[in-house]
Amino acid sequence: MIHEVSGDILLSKAQAIAHGVAPNDHFAHGLALSLREQWPAMARDYRHYVHQTHPKPGELWTWGGAGGVRIINLMTQEGGHDGNENHGMASLANVNHCLKRLRHEVEHEKITSLAIPRLATGVGGLDWEPVRALIRTHLGDLPIPIFVYTTYHKGQQADEPGIQ
């Protein structure tokens, strides 16, 4: 079930946090920057992964850290492997592919709850309504709580129904 919530996604008690990035992302802006600051090992591991595998938009990469934290990096944005920090905008096609893969990851890994921001609408540049529709299409019938953080309030824990 999808719950739209307000608060700081970094304070989520969900088992996993998913967010959008570019394949060459340096985690320098928005939520990616906050995630890098909180879990610097994730950003280092992501850079290593990118150099080894050269992922493409529409793919995902999951990172697990100390204490059971799980971050799912959805490659919603365009971006090459030129070492350039500038990456392209997100596309609805990439978001669609990422959400299909995210659903598979949630089911395969038996993830029990998920937090996701207004995916690809910040640095990615997409309008929220079509992205919201894709989230509902691909994740809406999953039997787990999915918390879509629609409004950011730094340092404020969101009310996440069904999470202890």
Secondary structure, 3 states (H helix, E strand, C coil): CEEEEEECHHHCCCCEEEEEECCCCCCCCHHHHHHHHHCHHHHHHHHHHHHHHCCCCCCEEEEECHHHCEEEEEECECCCCCCCCCCCCECHHHHHHHHHHHHHHHHHCCCCCEEEECCCCCCCCCCHHHHHHHHHHHHCCCCCCEEEEEEECCCCCCCCCCCC
